Amino acid sequence: MEPLKNIDVLIDGGMILSMNKDRQVIDKGAIAISGDSIVQVFSSDQLSKDQAAKKVINAEGMVVIPGLINAHSHLAMTLFRGLLEDLELHRWLEKVWKYELSSLNEENVCVGSKLALAEMIRGGVTCAHDMYWYYEAVMALSEEIGFRLISGPPITGIGGLDFDSMVAQARNVLENAEKYHYVIPIIQAHSTYTTTPRMMDTVLELKEEFGVAFTTHASENKSEVEDVTERFGLTPIELLQSYKLLDDKTILAHCVQLNDEEIEMLSESGTHVAHCPESNLKLGAGIARIGEMLEAGINVCIGTDGPASNNDLDLFGEMRTAALVQKGLYNDPKILKAIEVLEMATINGAKAYGIDHLTGSIEPGKKADIVLVDFRKTHLTPRNDVYANLVYSATKADVSTVLIDGRLQMEAGELVAFDEDALMADVQSISDKFE
Ligand SMILES: [Zn+2]
């Protein structure tokens, strides 16, 4: 092979799990990166001896995967980690809102979000969804760090904010979307139980006008479904359909309590599901019927939810939990193979948010969002089934090196853009003041 020109980073010698359409695996491969993009993916044998690159990353002993995508989260809730234990969703929300409305400001939300970004990069996450207060400041933070963030205005009745100014701010952010490089702007609503029909009409209007994706929480637990049904005469899923908000640009978080008809409705409309198994288990909400959703052809991605209900932003842990609980739920070990779980944490998340042309797999033309997992470990030996090792044996501590948009964010276990000690001290002192 002729040497490639203008190669900035060359990752050489690792086993590449491309997650491309053919799920191609290269036993000993190389990835050439120019600027922010992947130029070529090939076997290391084909590598010319004269290949020049500004930086060469030796990936021997590593498994190289696409950056993981956390499809549902609330980043700054790192601040509340461990503060809201053993509570059912309704009581949990009451307490969260109390803390949020009394204690949060733009500054501490940014500190909490920054800790979340550091935690996620350490865990091989290169792109994450965020739904939270002070979203514009967190979008700016993400641009500064160089982290791919899916975020945008969350329309909600929580906190009694002035609706017109909420919409004016939302419109302003969406109108200026082109100023962002790392942020993927979307429109959000907290849920059907914290919004009015008028708010949801506005959400639909903004979604259609700006052609952005939409996400909301839906059917997280039984009492939510009962409350919404009592108030509106429709379940959350039926209500979203009546708002014309079910389609292939909508991502619903949770979907734990769905009946057969609702699974059919999501399938027919092309609606995506963000599965958050650990948060659902911890809040006692139940287990989503992911096996049947996949059977129905629904695109399911995976999220951690906020660290106050999980209590971390660890997609390795989430992948393992997802696989294990589905096998247990259906008494069937064939449900959710390891490769399908990795699909949920990579390419499916990208498809859900309409960014699979940018990220979610390792292929020429896509952005270089790449994670090296160090397999030179006792618990990852032998390597009989690399997908099984990744899902059932690996932990986020095995992540060694992380690139986002071609930029090194972690190299051999060292974060590039964070002073972690200072950051942890800041978060602790903010959290100490919560009452
Ligand atoms: Zn959530």
Residues whose N, C-alpha, C, O or C-beta is under 5 A from the ligand:
A	BS01	ZN	D305
